[in-house]
Amino acid sequence: MREGPRRPPDAGAPETSAAPTVPDAGSETAPVPFVDALLGSYLLIGAAVLLFPGRPAAWPGWLALHVAGALLLLAPPPIRRWRRRVAARMGPPARILADWYPLLLVPAFYFDLAILNVAVHEGRYFDALVQDWDAALFGGQPSRELAARWSHPLLSELMHASYLAYYAIIYVPPIALYASGELRAFRELVLAIMITF
């Protein structure tokens, strides 16, 4: 039987802290997680946009939601202490909510963009302008003209399934990673999705 390396007799007791400790994400000295900083910054920018003259009639409520959300995400020390107390009371559901909240809020952010668009552009959408670019570049509207030219049920179903897959890619890969316990990959994917969308 082989023995491992022997410690010299004067080595003394092993050290208990070989590496410096890193503050946990909930501590007051830890940096704000990047996904929280990203979404909190979005909410602050949205709050500023709600001060534009074309803002909707219910802008004070939307402004309050943006500021409250930014405070929760960017978390100054008193809010971090409050979040830790709430998470301790909730237990494991708090960790699950912290992991999934960005993806749960994707539909709300899409709705929010429509409200912010009203504030900046007074409700004007630029779809017609982009369709004019398509017409100038392709000589027409490719989506409509190709659908009419290549009208086949299987192709049509494939194209509709591809469009629906756009929504599935937001949730299916994260669910698969989370279910398999790949939490680091899950968090990296959530960050990539939030940057993209």
Stockholm file with secondary structure:
# STOCKHOLM 1.0

chainA/1-197         MREGPRRPPDAGAPETSAAPTVPDAGSETAPVPFVDALLGSYLLIGAAVLLFPGRPAAWPGWLALHVAGALLLLAPPPIRRWRRRVAARMGPPARILADWYPLLLVPAFYFDLAILNVAVHEGRYFDALVQDWDAALFGGQPSRELAARWSHPLLSELMHASYLAYYAIIYVPPIALYASGELRAFRELVLAIMITF
#=GR chainA/1-197 SS CCCCCCCCTTCCSCCSCCSCCCCCTTSSSSCCCHHHHHHHHHHHHHHHHTTSTTCCTTHHHHHHHHHHHHHHHHCCHHHHHHHHHHHHHHCHHHHHHHHHHHHHTHHHHHHHHHHHHHHHHTTCCCHHHHHHHHHHHHSSCHHHHHHHHTCCHHHHHHHHHHHHHHHHHHHHHHHHHHHTTCHHHHHHHHHHHHHHC
#=GC SS_cons         CCCCCCCCTTCCSCCSCCSCCCCCTTSSSSCCCHHHHHHHHHHHHHHHHTTSTTCCTTHHHHHHHHHHHHHHHHCCHHHHHHHHHHHHHHCHHHHHHHHHHHHHTHHHHHHHHHHHHHHHHTTCCCHHHHHHHHHHHHSSCHHHHHHHHTCCHHHHHHHHHHHHHHHHHHHHHHHHHHHTTCHHHHHHHHHHHHHHC
//
